[in-house]
Amino acid sequence: MKSHDNDLDDKTSRLPDESPEMDAWLTSFFIENHLDYYAYPDHVSSPEQIRFIVYTEEEKRYYPCSDHMFEAIMNKNKSAFMQKKYNEVLQKVLNLVEEKIEDGKEKAYLESLIITKYKHETRDEIMIPSRLERRLLGIFLNRTQIEDPCVCDKNLRNSRADKALSSKAFVAAMNHTDASNMKTLPATLSEIRQIVHHLELKRLFCLSAEKSLWESDKAAGYTKDDYLSIFNREFSGNGLEPLLHFLGTEENKESGPKRILWLADEAGEIIVDFALIKYLAKLGHKIIVAFKEEPLFTKTDFQDAIGNEILSSYLEEALIVHEKNLGKNELASLLRSDKNIIAISDGTREKLNFILASTTFARIFKEVDGVISRGNDQRRRLFDTHFQFTQNIYNISAGDKNSVLISFKPRHPAVIKFTHHDLEKKAKKIIDQMEDAKKKGMTVIFYSGIIGSIPGKIETAKKIMSVSISSLKQQLSMTFIINPAEYYESGMDADDLMYMWEIVQRSGLIDIWRFQTYDDIVKAFQSMDKKVPPEWVGKDATFSTGCTKEMKSALEVQQKYPEMQIIGPARERFLRRNEYGIGKMYDRRLSDICQQK
């Protein structure tokens, strides 16, 4: 599909050939933009967390800008394209100073400070314009102590859109129908309902791209015919049919209810979005709406969702999630709640930057069935790039020639996804095997051991565990021993495994819960005719993050089922490992050790 960004040249620029100098410039690009995890680990997402959202090969790095922008920066040319983008940012911030600061001396000072910072940051043309915008806006906010300089503008936009959607003319237009809506008479009521659903969705798509509803007062005078004219806008792009198919209807069981991540964009626009969101919720879909964390001009932020009188009224029945670091189990409970609309923050003050997104946002992105993004700013970040994502991406924007542009980018075909439902089914199969074993009079043993806690040694860990369990099976009769190594699948992270195993472990069917000892590991290497490698010397289940969590679970299970035995290292020794790094199979603290080696 041809790009709708008028700033892109028809000729595709090329990246310079790889060289030490090019590698150094690339590293500088991430560091100067404050996007390097190893330089700013407290603020930047780990590569594993980014892979919850973006599909990348191990050696590739994701960058949050269009390919054209990235190539312009990498080529180190003083391009008109970059200067234009930089100047747009500067003028936007200077206009804010002009509009919001009355004192002449303070205004002159701020303008001079911002221009000085601008010259410094754009000297080498290595800065992404959105990162420049973040820094210049930060200067304005820090200096003036104005929490949200555009709060009145946003309130006005929301008010305009709300009045438009409440008008008699709009309601009449939405309910209007004529013979052209049904060219042939449907044979069943289900077909009629599906036609109605699709008609309403298309009308709401058209409405969502009509900026006059919130950017001016024109809509105050709109008649029913004006709205019908808006509803008759043409659709462009490749996404209308895929989006309708994805959303489906209550009668279209092939599709079924979906969990949708909705990326909110502009104030005013979000009110029209909620007409769509609430309609989808009535169809049974669950929509998680992601707002900006902090004010960014007229973008809708999380505080607006809570504090803006009009917007918060649309969220009265929604679940508001403040937590920025939700775990897998917490997220599963959240998605199972009876609330069909959930509001979160993406953790950033940028148009769209997955490298700085919160853990909660990343986990939700991974778990949903699809993502609907809004507006051209988001479309450029998602579609004007060669990167593919872990979810199907849709975008609704205003297109050329007064069209409604709906774009679709399928998720990368190599993405392996384990939903909560998938993991629960896997757990149920294991529980069924345990129940069958119990019926035969067998003793059920669960074996907890190191799988991923030694970075890069997963295959060795699985082999050790399998050898140990094989030896136990030869020694013990009438036993059913669960070997977690047999159930690990490519694409599973620690969150997935722990979620699945906790269901199994709390089933009440375990007779003996055995934790791996160092003696188990030594005997396993002896069986393989190998010496114990240095990284395995002294290791046992107490080294494992998963086993530490499982020991806590085992003690809780034992309280409920006192006859269950716990065998292995002393429970008080399970103190070292506390929490997985997101997307990792080992403890967060080991990340620092690995980086230093």
FIFI-366100 format. One record per residue (C-alpha): residue in three letters; x, y, z. Coordinates in steps of 0.02 Angstrom, whole numbers, padded with zeros to 5 digits, always signed. Layout:
# FIFI-366100
ALAXYZ ...
***
This chain:
# FIFI-366100
MET+00000+00000+00000 LYS+00067+00171-00044 SER+00113+00278+00106 HIS+00000+00426+00143 ASP+00141+00524+00225 ASN+00169+00669+00106 ASP+00340+00698+00182 LEU+00408+00533+00119 ASP+00507+00536-00041 ASP+00460+00420-00184 LYS+00639+00360-00192 THR+00686+00236-00057 SER+00848+00284+00029 ARG+00974+00150+00074 LEU+01067+00119+00235 PRO+01257+00133+00230 ASP+01354-00029+00224 GLU+01392-00110+00391 SER+01556-00056+00469 PRO+01628-00020+00643 GLU+01586+00164+00614 MET+01407+00121+00567 ASP+01389+00009+00720 ALA+01454+00150+00831 TRP+01333+00274+00754 LEU+01189+00151+00782 THR+01238+00131+00965 SER+01249+00320+00982 PHE+01076+00334+00905 PHE+01000+00230+01044 ILE+01102+00311+01182 GLU+01071+00492+01126 ASN+00885+00458+01110 HIS+00885+00379+01285 LEU+00823+00216+01209 ASP+00967+00101+01256 TYR+00919-00027+01389 TYR+01096-00053+01451 ALA+01126+00134+01471 TYR+00955+00172+01548 PRO+00890+00007+01623 ASP+00771+00096+01742 HIS+00678+00184+01602 VAL+00697+00079+01445 SER+00612-00088+01414 SER+00723-00242+01406 PRO+00743-00327+01236 GLU+00635-00469+01303 GLN+00493-00351+01348 ILE+00502-00266+01178 ARG+00484-00438+01099 PHE+00315-00452+01184 ILE+00263-00319+01058 VAL+00383-00320+00912 TYR+00444-00476+00824 THR+00632-00459+00801 GLU+00772-00579+00770 GLU+00894-00592+00915 GLU+01026-00481+00832 LYS+00904-00347+00770 ARG+00851-00194+00867 TYR+00683-00109+00855 TYR+00677+00079+00832 PRO+00519+00183+00865 CYS+00513+00284+00704 SER+00476+00258+00520 ASP+00604+00173+00409 HIS+00622+00335+00312 MET+00663+00431+00471 PHE+00787+00298+00529 GLU+00875+00294+00361 ALA+00890+00484+00359 ILE+00972+00479+00531 MET+01087+00333+00489 ASN+01146+00413+00326 LYS+01204+00566+00425 ASN+01150+00684+00287 LYS+01089+00858+00328 SER+00924+00820+00245 ALA+00780+00938+00213 PHE+00665+00801+00276 MET+00745+00798+00449 GLN+00757+00986+00462 LYS+00572+01002+00418 LYS+00524+00877+00552 TYR+00635+00962+00682 ASN+00566+01133+00639 GLU+00387+01070+00658 VAL+00429+01015+00835 LEU+00513+01181+00877 GLN+00367+01284+00813 LYS+00243+01176+00908 VAL+00331+01208+01073 LEU+00363+01393+01037 ASN+00179+01414+00995 LEU+00140+01341+01165 VAL+00253+01471+01247 GLU+00169+01609+01148 GLU-00005+01552+01195 LYS+00020+01509+01378 ILE+00150+01633+01445 GLU+00095+01814+01469 ASP+00248+01888+01555 GLY+00361+01959+01418 LYS+00524+01928+01510 GLU+00479+01749+01554 LYS+00420+01718+01377 ALA+00584+01782+01302 TYR+00684+01677+01425 LEU+00588+01519+01387 GLU+00599+01543+01200 SER+00787+01571+01211 LEU+00810+01419+01324 ILE+00708+01307+01208 ILE+00799+01368+01052 THR+00968+01339+01136 LYS+00918+01162+01183 TYR+00847+01136+01008 LYS+01011+01185+00925 HIS+01108+01070+01039 GLU+00995+00919+01014 THR+00981+00936+00824 ARG+01164+00976+00788 ASP+01208+00800+00733 GLU+01034+00752+00668 ILE+01036+00594+00774 MET+00882+00637+00875 ILE+00711+00565+00829 PRO+00592+00715+00817 SER+00470+00639+00942 ARG+00611+00622+01069 LEU+00659+00803+01035 GLU+00477+00851+01064 ARG+00478+00758+01229 ARG+00633+00853+01289 LEU+00578+01025+01233 LEU+00405+01002+01307 GLY+00489+00942+01467 ILE+00584+01107+01479 PHE+00422+01204+01461 LEU+00331+01100+01592 ASN+00474+01099+01717 ARG+00505+01285+01702 THR+00322+01342+01708 GLN+00259+01206+01827 ILE+00102+01196+01720 GLU+00043+01017+01736 ASP-00058+01014+01575 PRO-00049+01168+01464 CYS-00179+01102+01342 VAL-00309+01048+01470 CYS-00434+01182+01416 ASP-00411+01139+01232 LYS-00443+00955+01271 ASN-00596+00995+01375 LEU-00666+01097+01230 ARG-00633+00958+01105 ASN-00717+00829+01216 SER-00865+00945+01244 ARG-00889+00973+01057 ALA-00884+00788+01018 ASP-01000+00745+01162 LYS-01129+00872+01105 ALA-01119+00805+00927 LEU-01152+00626+00983 SER-01295+00684+01094 SER-01381+00784+00958 LYS-01550+00734+00886 ALA-01478+00750+00711 PHE-01343+00620+00746 VAL-01461+00498+00831 ALA-01584+00513+00686 ALA-01446+00485+00559 MET-01380+00331+00650 ASN-01556+00257+00650 HIS-01589+00301+00468 THR-01604+00163+00340 ASP-01662+00147+00161 ALA-01673+00014+00027 SER-01492+00040-00027 ASN-01433-00032+00140 MET-01505-00202+00091 LYS-01485-00236-00094 THR-01558-00411-00072 LEU-01678-00468+00062 PRO-01585-00576+00189 ALA-01651-00752+00214 THR-01634-00756+00404 LEU-01643-00640+00554 SER-01460-00680+00590 GLU-01412-00612+00419 ILE-01515-00456+00450 ARG-01429-00429+00618 GLN-01258-00451+00539 ILE-01299-00323+00405 VAL-01357-00202+00539 HIS-01199-00229+00642 HIS-01087-00200+00491 LEU-01186-00046+00440 GLU-01172+00030+00613 LEU-00987-00011+00624 LYS-00952+00070+00455 ARG-01047+00226+00507 LEU-00948+00238+00667 PHE-00785+00213+00570 CYS-00834+00359+00459 LEU-00878+00464+00611 SER-00711+00426+00695 ALA-00617+00509+00552 GLU-00725+00666+00550 LYS-00612+00793+00637 SER-00738+00935+00623 LEU-00835+00855+00765 TRP-00701+00906+00890 GLU-00584+01029+00804 SER-00716+01163+00767 ASP-00892+01216+00812 LYS-00961+01168+00641 ALA-01045+01011+00708 ALA-01160+01117+00818 GLY-01258+01157+00660 TYR-01252+00986+00578 THR-01417+00914+00518 LYS-01467+00733+00492 ASP-01417+00750+00309 ASP-01244+00814+00359 TYR-01216+00657+00462 LEU-01283+00546+00324 SER-01157+00630+00209 ILE-01018+00588+00333 PHE-01078+00407+00339 ASN-01064+00397+00149 ARG-00877+00432+00145 GLU-00773+00312+00042 PHE-00656+00187+00125 SER-00474+00172+00072 GLY-00334+00057+00125 ASN-00326-00131+00145 GLY-00406-00146+00315 LEU-00596-00130+00307 GLU-00639-00311+00271 PRO-00504-00384+00388 LEU-00565-00269+00527 LEU-00749-00314+00503 HIS-00702-00498+00497 PHE-00598-00479+00657 LEU-00739-00391+00750 GLY-00875-00507+00686 THR-01046-00507+00769 GLU-01134-00602+00907 GLU-01208-00715+00774 ASN-01041-00743+00688 LYS-00976-00880+00802 GLU-00824-00905+00690 SER-00759-00742+00756 GLY-00822-00741+00935 PRO-00784-00611+01069 LYS-00613-00532+01056 ARG-00494-00448+01176 ILE-00444-00285+01091 LEU-00308-00161+01137 TRP-00367+00012+01083 LEU-00230+00144+01067 ALA-00313+00310+01109 ASP-00250+00465+01020 GLU-00326+00640+01016 ALA-00444+00725+01137 GLY-00617+00743+01062 GLU-00580+00599+00947 ILE-00581+00486+01100 ILE-00764+00530+01132 VAL-00810+00467+00959 ASP-00697+00317+00992 PHE-00804+00275+01142 ALA-00959+00266+01032 LEU-00866+00127+00941 ILE-00793+00050+01099 LYS-00961+00040+01188 TYR-01041-00035+01034 LEU-00906-00168+01027 ALA-00927-00202+01213 LYS-01113-00234+01183 LEU-01063-00363+01052 GLY-00966-00453+01190 HIS-00790-00393+01152 LYS-00672-00338+01291 ILE-00581-00176+01251 ILE-00426-00116+01343 VAL-00403+00070+01307 ALA-00224+00132+01323 PHE-00199+00317+01359 LYS-00039+00420+01368 GLU+00037+00420+01541 GLU+00071+00608+01545 PRO+00008+00762+01452 LEU+00065+00778+01271 PHE-00017+00928+01188 THR-00195+00876+01137 LYS-00166+00688+01153 THR-00282+00605+01279 ASP-00189+00552+01435 PHE-00228+00442+01585 GLN-00266+00590+01697 ASP-00398+00647+01572 ALA-00481+00476+01589 ILE-00492+00502+01776 GLY-00514+00690+01794 ASN-00599+00755+01635 GLU-00783+00769+01678 ILE-00847+00719+01506 LEU-00721+00581+01468 SER-00733+00506+01642 SER-00922+00493+01620 TYR-00891+00377+01472 LEU-00782+00271+01588 GLU-00904+00260+01734 GLU-00928+00073+01712 ALA-00750+00038+01656 LEU-00611-00039+01760 ILE-00471+00088+01787 VAL-00300+00004+01808 HIS-00163+00110+01888 GLU-00033-00029+01908 LYS+00114-00012+01786 ASN+00192-00182+01821 LEU+00054-00312+01818 GLY+00108-00494+01831 LYS+00040-00637+01726 ASN-00085-00700+01855 GLU-00145-00524+01895 LEU-00171-00492+01710 ALA-00266-00655+01689 SER-00385-00603+01829 LEU-00403-00431+01750 LEU-00450-00502+01581 ARG-00575-00621+01662 SER-00664-00480+01753 ASP-00844-00441+01709 LYS-00791-00269+01647 ASN-00790-00260+01457 ILE-00699-00093+01455 ILE-00532-00072+01543 ALA-00425+00086+01548 ILE-00236+00083+01567 SER-00087+00196+01534 ASP+00045+00151+01405 GLY+00177+00224+01522 THR+00241+00356+01400 ARG+00227+00539+01351 GLU+00251+00506+01165 LYS+00142+00475+01013 LEU+00190+00292+01012 ASN+00351+00221+01084 PHE+00354+00036+01130 ILE+00532+00047+01195 LEU+00472+00155+01340 ALA+00305+00069+01368 SER+00256+00000+01538 THR+00264-00184+01583 THR+00074-00187+01601 PHE+00054-00119+01424 ALA+00179-00245+01353 ARG+00094-00393+01438 ILE-00078-00337+01378 PHE-00013-00312+01201 LYS+00049-00491+01204 GLU-00113-00564+01273 VAL-00247-00478+01167 ASP-00317-00541+01002 GLY-00283-00383+00903 VAL-00237-00198+00914 ILE-00336-00051+00846 SER-00234+00108+00830 ARG-00297+00282+00792 GLY-00237+00425+00685 ASN-00094+00458+00567 ASP+00039+00482+00702 GLN+00014+00303+00760 ARG-00008+00238+00583 ARG+00164+00303+00532 ARG+00246+00215+00680 LEU+00157+00052+00643 PHE+00143+00046+00454 ASP+00287+00153+00384 THR+00410+00028+00454 HIS+00471-00144+00402 PHE+00446-00210+00579 GLN+00305-00333+00609 PHE+00221-00358+00775 THR+00158-00498+00886 GLN-00023-00451+00850 ASN-00129-00405+00701 ILE-00130-00216+00691 TYR-00273-00108+00625 ASN-00274+00080+00605 ILE-00418+00201+00576 SER-00368+00373+00509 ALA-00426+00512+00396 GLY-00368+00467+00220 ASP-00344+00558+00056 LYS-00491+00634-00040 ASN-00602+00637+00115 SER-00592+00448+00133 VAL-00583+00343+00290 LEU-00415+00255+00286 ILE-00418+00084+00371 SER-00251-00005+00367 PHE-00207-00183+00416 LYS-00039-00263+00455 PRO-00042-00448+00500 ARG+00065-00510+00642 HIS+00231-00593+00598 PRO+00196-00773+00542 ALA+00331-00841+00657 VAL+00248-00774+00815 ILE+00203-00911+00938 LYS+00065-00861+01057 PHE+00002-00951+01211 THR-00160-00877+01274 HIS-00225-00903+01450 HIS-00350-01024+01374 ASP-00211-01121+01287 LEU-00113-01138+01449 GLU-00267-01189+01547 LYS-00304-01326+01418 LYS-00125-01390+01434 ALA-00141-01390+01624 LYS-00306-01485+01612 LYS-00224-01622+01506 ILE-00090-01647+01638 ILE-00219-01649+01777 ASP-00317-01782+01681 GLN-00158-01889+01673 MET-00133-01866+01861 GLU-00313-01919+01895 ASP-00292-02075+01787 ALA-00134-02119+01882 LYS-00221-02097+02050 LYS-00362-02212+01993 LYS-00231-02345+01958 GLY-00164-02329+02134 MET-00005-02240+02080 THR+00089-02110+02183 VAL+00097-01941+02095 ILE+00263-01850+02108 PHE+00294-01674+02044 TYR+00478-01635+02011 SER+00531-01453+02024 GLY+00703-01409+01958 ILE+00810-01284+01866 ILE+00752-01254+01687 GLY+00797-01077+01635 SER+00879-01001+01787 ILE+01054-01024+01717 PRO+01051-00909+01564 GLY+01082-00998+01400 LYS+01076-01174+01476 ILE+00894-01224+01450 GLU+00932-01378+01346 THR+01062-01439+01472 ALA+00939-01409+01614 LYS+00803-01509+01526 LYS+00925-01652+01496 ILE+00980-01655+01679 MET+00800-01658+01738 SER+00750-01796+01617 VAL+00900-01904+01668 SER+00859-01880+01853 ILE+00677-01926+01830 SER+00721-02076+01723 SER+00831-02138+01865 LEU+00689-02112+01990 LYS+00568-02211+01881 GLN+00690-02358+01880 GLN+00700-02352+02070 LEU+00517-02324+02112 SER+00368-02431+02065 MET+00188-02374+02040 THR+00236-02192+02024 PHE+00182-02059+01902 ILE+00319-01926+01895 ILE+00284-01761+01811 ASN+00436-01697+01716 PRO+00413-01511+01678 ALA+00551-01521+01546 GLU+00435-01625+01437 TYR+00305-01489+01431 TYR+00415-01341+01386 GLU+00377-01277+01210 SER+00467-01150+01103 GLY+00390-00978+01128 MET+00344-01006+01310 ASP+00417-00883+01433 ALA+00427-00900+01621 ASP+00259-00815+01644 ASP+00174-00944+01532 LEU+00255-01091+01620 MET+00219-01030+01795 TYR+00038-00993+01751 MET+00014-01169+01681 TRP+00105-01259+01822 GLU+00016-01166+01961 ILE-00150-01236+01898 VAL-00076-01412+01901 GLN+00010-01390+02069 ARG-00146-01327+02158 SER-00254-01471+02093 GLY-00234-01570+02256 LEU-00173-01724+02161 ILE+00012-01716+02207 ASP+00070-01844+02336 ILE+00254-01796+02338 TRP+00327-01630+02282 ARG+00512-01657+02253 PHE+00633-01513+02231 GLN+00797-01541+02138 THR+00953-01563+02247 TYR+01135-01540+02201 ASP+01155-01727+02224 ASP+01023-01752+02086 ILE+01127-01643+01970 VAL+01291-01732+02009 LYS+01213-01904+01979 ALA+01136-01843+01815 PHE+01306-01788+01748 GLN+01382-01952+01807 SER+01247-02048+01710 MET+01295-01946+01556 ASP+01481-01985+01587 LYS+01520-01801+01608 LYS+01599-01693+01741 VAL+01491-01559+01820 PRO+01524-01395+01726 PRO+01572-01242+01831 GLU+01404-01156+01808 TRP+01315-01308+01883 VAL+01430-01334+02033 GLY+01335-01309+02196 LYS+01169-01276+02108 ASP+01002-01346+02164 ALA+00820-01293+02163 THR+00858-01145+02279 PHE+00950-01061+02134 SER+00791-01062+02026 THR+00668-00918+02023 GLY+00530-01037+01972 CYS+00571-01160+02111 THR+00574-01019+02238 LYS+00398-00971+02185 GLU+00348-01154+02183 MET+00412-01183+02360 LYS+00296-01044+02419 SER+00154-01128+02324 ALA+00201-01299+02393 LEU+00189-01237+02572 GLU+00019-01161+02535 VAL-00041-01322+02451 GLN+00024-01425+02598 GLN-00081-01323+02718 LYS-00235-01371+02617 TYR-00179-01550+02586 PRO-00072-01598+02740 GLU-00032-01772+02676 MET+00071-01704+02531 GLN+00258-01725+02563 ILE+00390-01596+02515 ILE+00563-01668+02480 GLY+00721-01573+02436 PRO+00830-01430+02500 ALA+00776-01348+02663 ARG+00636-01226+02631 GLU+00725-01084+02723 ARG+00861-01089+02590 PHE+00740-01029+02454 LEU+00786-00847+02475 ARG+00897-00794+02329 ARG+00779-00780+02181 ASN+00629-00665+02188 GLU+00560-00616+02018 TYR+00582-00655+01835 GLY+00636-00519+01717 ILE+00490-00495+01597 GLY+00508-00616+01452 LYS+00656-00702+01536 MET+00677-00875+01611 TYR+00791-00814+01751 ASP+00791-00692+01896 ARG+00798-00504+01863 ARG+00960-00486+01962 LEU+01048-00611+01849 SER+01022-00492+01703 ASP+01150-00373+01777 ILE+01274-00515+01804 CYS+01252-00575+01624 GLN+01278-00398+01556 GLN+01442-00380+01650 LYS+01517-00539+01578 
***
